[in-house]
């Protein structure tokens, strides 16, 4: 697939497996720059939260520590 140098994509694939949601992420082009990808994801997270009537700060406060712990434990196992 032809990609212009000034474009990029972040593709997030979701799958439900045994009652849990797993996701994978793939980046191309500009999205391969870590700060660009992270900032873009944050902007879209806040935008989607507000669009769906959710407070993004409350969502972060409620879930952030558990997500970090889950991912840290997964890295130790894998």
Buried (B, 14 or more C-beta within 10 A) or exposed (E): EEEEEEEBBBEEEEEEEEEEEEEEEEBEBBBEEEEBBEEBBEEEEBEEBEEEEEEBEEEBEEEEEEEEEEEEEEEEEE
